Amino acid sequence: MTEPTEIQEEKKPKHSDSGDRFYATGRRKSAIARVWLIPGGTDFDINGKSLEEYFETEILRLLVRQPLETGRATGRYKVVAKLAGGGVAGQAGALRLGIARALVKTDESLKSILRKGGFLTRDPREKERKKFGRKGARRRFQYVKR
């Protein structure tokens, strides 16, 4: 057996917070958002697209911006996010939660403000599975008198 002569460098965890950016995860329905806040920027980078390109409706864009406006951090951070799973509404909710959690990591005093606004509460509602003998999760087949 030969032993390696070089000393391997310690691997940095994949989603760690370094001094220049803050990471958090948000979930909603079956959507997952991995969010990084980078100080100094003002734009959004969501799966390589801008906020306007990714979320076409103004309501979803407003939903995503809410934690930044409440925490008075609108022009201070660039938001980089990787979204996966679910639909656009679930992804917007997941991104909102991820941004709020990352803001708390930047400044602990924002926690009470964001908590009062309801931005730090994870919405636990998931789609209920379809049961056998039913048309959906609860809906029954139509009764036919024979």
Long-range contacts (C-beta under 8 A, 24 or more apart in sequence): 17-105, 22-102, 22-103, 22-105, 22-106, 23-102, 23-105, 24-98, 24-99, 24-100, 24-101, 24-102, 24-104, 24-105, 25-98, 25-101, 26-93, 26-94, 26-95, 26-96, 26-97, 26-98, 26-99, 26-100, 26-101, 26-122, 27-94, 27-97, 27-122, 28-86, 28-90, 28-91, 28-92, 28-93, 28-94, 28-96, 28-97, 28-122, 28-123, 29-86, 29-87, 29-90, 29-93, 29-94, 29-123, 29-125, 29-126, 29-127, 30-85, 30-86, 30-90, 30-126, 30-127, 31-83, 31-84, 31-85, 31-86, 31-87, 31-90, 31-91, 31-93, 31-94, 32-83, 32-84, 32-85, 32-86, 32-94, 33-81, 33-82, 33-83, 33-91, 33-94, 33-95, 33-97, 33-98, 34-81, 34-82, 34-83, 34-98, 35-79, 35-80, 35-81, 35-95, 35-98, 35-99, 35-101, 35-102, 36-79, 36-80, 36-81, 36-102, 37-77, 37-78, 37-79, 37-99, 37-102, 37-103, 37-105, 37-106, 38-77, 38-78, 38-79, 38-80, 39-76, 39-77, 39-78, 39-106, 40-76, 40-77, 40-78, 41-77, 41-78, 41-79, 42-74, 42-75, 42-76, 42-78, 43-78, 43-79, 44-78, 44-79, 44-81, 45-78, 45-79, 45-80, 45-81, 46-79, 46-81, 46-83, 46-95, 47-81, 47-82, 47-83, 54-83, 55-88, 55-92, 56-88, 60-88, 60-89, 60-92, 63-92, 63-93, 63-96, 64-92, 64-95, 64-96, 64-99, 66-96, 66-117, 66-119, 67-96, 67-99, 67-100, 67-103, 67-114, 67-117, 67-119, 68-99, 68-103, 70-113, 70-114, 70-117, 70-119, 71-100, 71-103, 71-107, 71-110, 71-113, 71-114, 73-103, 73-106, 73-110, 77-106, 93-123, 97-122
